[in-house]
Amino acid sequence: MLTIKTSDLSPAQLQNYMQYAIAPRPICFATTIDKAGNINLSPFSFFNMFSTNPPMCVFSPARRVRDNTTKHTLENILEVKECVINIVNYPMVQQMSLASTEYAKGVNEFEKAGFTMLPSQLVKPPRVAEAPVQMECTVTEVIHLGENPGAGNLILAEVKLIHIKEEILDAEGKIDQEKIDLVARLGGDWYCRVTADNLFKVAKPLTTLGIGVDALPKGVRNSMVLTGNDLGMLGNVEHLPTDDEVDAIRNSETVKEILDATIGDANNRERELHDFAKQLLSRGSVNEALKVVLL
């Protein structure tokens, strides 16, 4: 494993390693305005939500690594402590990237990138009409992390109003993760797109305590077939099945075939049972899979 002291790297080298490793990152497409009324629109991938009560987002227009200059977004927010955080989806990603061009102060990136300005209701900066979600925010604090190239400036933005396009909502009025078609930032020129074929769910252990991987038999924990993800699913069940429940799985047609075909061959029996359990896990049948591996 490569081990590197961050102090041995230049800011550019360190930024490369971190931006490729800490990914994907959501994109804050921020609208700001200065006292003279000049509007700025710029994307930032140093961004996330950090609180819901109060509803707080944080993003960071870092000092440029190249020449240690600050960005218009930061300068504007220090003058007018308001912003709009526009969420970026795939249909607008190329225009969003164009808006990141370092145009001179006073140049309106809405016009350069071909976006539509939509008046906000509570704050001065306009919204991006094309964005699927637009959040009007007041800035409560700016935290400067340093004066050197690459130093961040944390913008603490309290969300006051959220505007959501109805076409991305499901029947219950919630945002549909498939419909919103989000994109996220990776390292260099790389992005990723959140589409239906790469979405998956992981059950949260919120209401019950999972038994843990350590509660599984050693032969299961050291399986040559089951992966760490598989073991994590098995360890997330609330309790081990009873002996009767495990014994009952023998009546499964597939299990019976495996047991009959591997009489006297313990190694192949375990491998084939674990293969079948892996199939069950891929279909979400966690309890059935656990019974199979416990045979």
C-alpha positions as CSV (number, residue, x, y, z in Angstrom):
1,M,0.0,0.0,0.0
2,L,1.3,3.5,-0.9
3,T,1.6,5.7,2.1
4,I,2.2,9.4,1.7
5,K,2.8,12.2,4.1
6,T,0.6,15.1,3.0
7,S,3.3,17.5,4.0
8,D,5.5,16.0,1.3
9,L,3.1,16.8,-1.5
10,S,2.5,20.1,-3.4
11,P,-1.1,21.5,-3.1
12,A,-1.7,20.4,-6.7
13,Q,-0.5,16.8,-6.0
14,L,-2.5,16.6,-2.8
15,Q,-5.6,18.0,-4.5
16,N,-5.3,15.3,-7.2
17,Y,-5.2,12.4,-4.7
18,M,-8.0,13.7,-2.6
19,Q,-10.4,14.6,-5.4
20,Y,-10.0,11.2,-7.0
21,A,-10.4,9.4,-3.7
22,I,-13.1,11.4,-2.0
23,A,-15.8,10.9,-4.6
24,P,-18.4,11.1,-5.9
25,R,-19.1,14.6,-4.5
26,P,-22.5,16.4,-5.0
27,I,-22.3,19.7,-6.8
28,C,-23.4,23.1,-5.3
29,F,-24.3,25.3,-8.3
30,A,-24.2,28.6,-6.4
31,T,-25.8,31.9,-7.4
32,T,-24.5,34.9,-5.6
33,I,-24.6,38.7,-6.0
34,D,-22.4,41.6,-4.9
35,K,-23.5,45.0,-3.6
36,A,-23.4,46.5,-7.1
37,G,-25.9,43.9,-8.4
38,N,-23.3,41.8,-10.3
39,I,-24.5,38.2,-10.5
40,N,-22.2,35.2,-10.3
41,L,-23.0,31.5,-11.0
42,S,-20.4,28.9,-10.2
43,P,-20.3,25.2,-9.3
44,F,-18.5,23.7,-6.2
45,S,-18.0,20.1,-5.4
46,F,-16.8,20.8,-1.9
47,F,-20.4,20.6,-0.8
48,N,-22.9,18.7,1.3
49,M,-25.7,19.0,3.8
50,F,-24.7,19.0,7.5
51,S,-27.9,19.7,9.4
52,T,-31.7,19.5,9.0
53,N,-32.7,21.4,12.1
54,P,-31.6,24.1,11.3
55,P,-31.4,23.1,7.6
56,M,-27.7,23.8,6.8
57,C,-25.6,23.2,3.8
58,V,-21.9,23.9,3.6
59,F,-19.8,24.5,0.5
60,S,-16.3,25.8,0.0
61,P,-15.0,28.1,-2.7
62,A,-11.3,27.3,-2.0
63,R,-8.4,29.6,-2.9
64,R,-7.1,28.7,-6.3
65,V,-4.1,26.4,-6.1
66,R,-2.6,28.0,-9.2
67,D,-2.2,31.5,-8.0
68,N,-3.8,31.7,-4.5
69,T,-6.6,34.1,-5.7
70,T,-10.1,34.0,-4.3
71,K,-13.3,33.4,-6.3
72,H,-16.1,35.8,-7.1
73,T,-18.5,33.6,-5.2
74,L,-16.6,34.2,-1.9
75,E,-16.2,37.9,-2.6
76,N,-19.9,38.3,-3.3
77,I,-21.0,36.4,-0.2
78,L,-18.7,38.6,2.0
79,E,-20.7,41.5,0.6
80,V,-24.2,40.0,0.4
81,K,-24.7,37.1,2.7
82,E,-27.2,35.3,0.6
83,C,-27.0,32.6,-2.1
84,V,-29.1,30.1,-4.0
85,I,-27.9,26.5,-4.2
86,N,-29.1,25.0,-7.5
87,I,-28.9,21.2,-7.7
88,V,-27.3,19.9,-10.9
89,N,-28.7,17.0,-13.0
90,Y,-27.6,15.4,-16.2
91,P,-29.5,17.5,-18.7
92,M,-27.6,20.6,-17.5
93,V,-24.2,19.2,-16.7
94,Q,-22.4,20.6,-19.8
95,Q,-23.8,24.1,-19.2
96,M,-22.9,23.9,-15.6
97,S,-19.3,23.1,-16.5
98,L,-19.2,26.0,-18.9
99,A,-20.3,28.3,-16.1
100,S,-17.2,27.3,-14.1
101,T,-15.1,29.3,-16.6
102,E,-13.2,32.1,-14.9
103,Y,-14.9,35.0,-16.6
104,A,-14.1,38.5,-15.5
105,K,-16.0,40.0,-12.6
106,G,-19.3,41.5,-13.8
107,V,-19.7,38.8,-16.5
108,N,-23.0,37.0,-16.0
109,E,-22.5,33.2,-16.2
110,F,-26.2,32.7,-16.7
111,E,-25.8,34.4,-20.1
112,K,-22.5,32.7,-21.0
113,A,-23.8,29.2,-20.2
114,G,-27.3,29.8,-21.6
115,F,-29.2,29.4,-18.3
116,T,-32.5,31.1,-17.4
117,M,-32.5,33.5,-14.4
118,L,-35.6,33.0,-12.2
119,P,-36.3,35.5,-9.5
120,S,-35.9,34.3,-5.9
121,Q,-38.7,34.9,-3.4
122,L,-36.6,35.7,-0.2
123,V,-33.0,36.4,-1.4
124,K,-31.4,38.6,-3.9
125,P,-29.5,36.1,-6.1
126,P,-31.7,34.5,-8.8
127,R,-32.3,30.8,-9.2
128,V,-31.4,28.6,-12.2
129,A,-34.7,27.8,-13.8
130,E,-33.3,24.6,-15.3
131,A,-32.2,23.1,-12.0
132,P,-34.5,20.4,-10.6
133,V,-34.1,21.7,-7.1
134,Q,-33.3,25.3,-6.0
135,M,-32.6,26.3,-2.4
136,E,-32.7,29.9,-1.3
137,C,-30.3,30.4,1.5
138,T,-29.0,33.0,3.9
139,V,-25.3,32.7,4.9
140,T,-24.8,32.5,8.7
141,E,-21.0,32.2,8.8
142,V,-17.9,32.1,6.6
143,I,-15.0,30.1,8.0
144,H,-11.6,30.8,6.4
145,L,-9.4,27.7,6.7
146,G,-6.1,29.4,5.7
147,E,-4.4,31.9,3.4
148,N,-2.4,29.4,1.4
149,P,-3.2,28.1,-2.1
150,G,-6.0,25.5,-1.9
151,A,-7.2,26.7,1.5
152,G,-11.0,26.4,1.8
153,N,-13.6,28.9,2.8
154,L,-16.5,27.2,4.4
155,I,-19.8,28.9,3.6
156,L,-22.5,28.0,6.1
157,A,-25.8,28.4,4.3
158,E,-29.1,28.1,6.0
159,V,-31.9,26.9,3.7
160,K,-34.9,29.1,3.8
161,L,-37.0,28.0,0.8
162,I,-36.8,24.9,-1.4
163,H,-38.2,24.9,-4.9
164,I,-38.7,21.4,-6.5
165,K,-39.8,20.6,-10.0
166,E,-42.9,18.5,-9.9
167,E,-41.8,16.1,-12.6
168,I,-39.1,14.7,-10.3
169,L,-41.6,13.8,-7.6
170,D,-43.2,10.4,-7.0
171,A,-46.8,9.6,-6.2
172,E,-46.3,10.5,-2.5
173,G,-44.8,13.9,-3.3
174,K,-41.2,12.9,-2.5
175,I,-38.2,13.3,-4.7
176,D,-37.9,10.2,-6.9
177,Q,-34.2,9.1,-6.9
178,E,-34.5,7.8,-10.5
179,K,-36.3,10.8,-11.9
180,I,-34.0,13.5,-10.6
181,D,-31.0,12.1,-12.7
182,L,-28.3,13.5,-10.6
183,V,-24.6,13.9,-11.5
184,A,-21.7,14.1,-9.2
185,R,-18.1,15.2,-9.4
186,L,-15.1,12.8,-9.4
187,G,-11.4,13.6,-10.0
188,G,-10.0,15.5,-12.9
189,D,-12.6,15.8,-15.7
190,W,-14.6,12.8,-14.5
191,Y,-18.2,12.9,-13.4
192,C,-20.8,10.1,-12.7
193,R,-24.5,9.9,-13.4
194,V,-27.0,8.4,-11.0
195,T,-29.3,6.3,-13.2
196,A,-31.8,3.6,-12.5
197,D,-29.4,0.8,-13.5
198,N,-26.8,1.8,-11.0
199,L,-29.1,2.5,-8.0
200,F,-29.3,0.0,-5.2
201,K,-30.6,0.0,-1.6
202,V,-28.9,-1.0,1.6
203,A,-31.2,-1.7,4.5
204,K,-30.5,0.6,7.4
205,P,-30.1,-1.0,10.9
206,L,-32.0,1.8,12.6
207,T,-34.8,0.0,14.5
208,T,-33.1,-3.3,15.3
209,L,-29.6,-4.4,16.3
210,G,-27.9,-6.6,13.7
211,I,-26.2,-9.7,15.1
212,G,-22.9,-8.7,13.5
213,V,-20.5,-10.6,11.3
214,D,-18.8,-11.9,14.4
215,A,-21.9,-13.8,15.3
216,L,-21.6,-15.9,12.1
217,P,-19.8,-19.3,12.2
218,K,-16.1,-19.2,11.3
219,G,-16.8,-21.2,8.1
220,V,-19.1,-18.5,6.9
221,R,-16.9,-15.6,7.9
222,N,-13.9,-17.2,6.1
223,S,-16.0,-18.2,3.0
224,M,-14.1,-18.3,-0.3
225,V,-17.4,-17.4,-2.0
226,L,-19.1,-14.7,0.1
227,T,-17.8,-11.2,-0.1
228,G,-17.6,-8.5,2.6
229,N,-20.9,-7.1,1.3
230,D,-22.5,-10.5,1.5
231,L,-21.3,-10.9,5.1
232,G,-22.5,-7.4,5.9
233,M,-26.0,-8.4,4.8
234,L,-26.0,-11.6,6.8
235,G,-24.7,-9.7,9.9
236,N,-27.6,-7.2,9.6
237,V,-30.3,-9.7,10.6
238,E,-31.8,-9.3,14.0
239,H,-31.2,-12.9,15.2
240,L,-30.0,-16.2,14.0
241,P,-32.7,-18.6,12.7
242,T,-33.6,-21.5,15.0
243,D,-32.3,-25.0,14.4
244,D,-35.8,-26.1,13.1
245,E,-35.8,-23.1,10.6
246,V,-32.4,-24.1,9.3
247,D,-33.4,-27.7,9.0
248,A,-36.5,-26.8,7.1
249,I,-34.5,-25.2,4.3
250,R,-33.3,-28.7,3.4
251,N,-36.7,-29.1,1.7
252,S,-35.9,-26.4,-0.8
253,E,-35.5,-28.1,-4.2
254,T,-32.2,-26.4,-4.9
255,V,-30.8,-27.2,-1.5
256,K,-31.8,-30.8,-1.8
257,E,-30.0,-31.1,-5.2
258,I,-26.8,-29.6,-3.7
259,L,-26.9,-31.9,-0.7
260,D,-27.6,-35.0,-2.8
261,A,-24.9,-34.1,-5.3
262,T,-22.2,-33.5,-2.7
263,I,-22.6,-36.4,-0.3
264,G,-19.1,-37.2,1.1
265,D,-17.6,-34.0,-0.4
266,A,-17.7,-31.4,2.4
267,N,-15.6,-28.8,0.6
268,N,-17.8,-28.7,-2.6
269,R,-20.9,-28.8,-0.5
270,E,-19.9,-25.7,1.4
271,R,-18.9,-23.9,-1.8
272,E,-22.1,-24.7,-3.6
273,L,-24.3,-23.8,-0.6
274,H,-22.5,-20.5,-0.4
275,D,-22.9,-20.0,-4.1
276,F,-26.7,-20.5,-3.7
277,A,-26.8,-18.2,-0.6
278,K,-25.0,-15.5,-2.7
279,Q,-27.8,-15.8,-5.3
280,L,-30.4,-15.5,-2.6
281,L,-28.7,-12.4,-1.3
282,S,-28.6,-10.8,-4.7
283,R,-32.4,-11.2,-4.8
284,G,-32.8,-9.7,-1.3
285,S,-33.7,-13.0,0.4
286,V,-31.3,-12.5,3.4
287,N,-33.0,-14.7,5.9
288,E,-33.2,-17.6,3.5
289,A,-29.5,-17.1,2.6
290,L,-28.6,-17.2,6.3
291,K,-30.4,-20.5,6.7
292,V,-28.5,-22.0,3.8
293,V,-25.1,-21.0,5.0
294,L,-25.9,-22.4,8.5
295,L,-26.6,-25.9,7.2
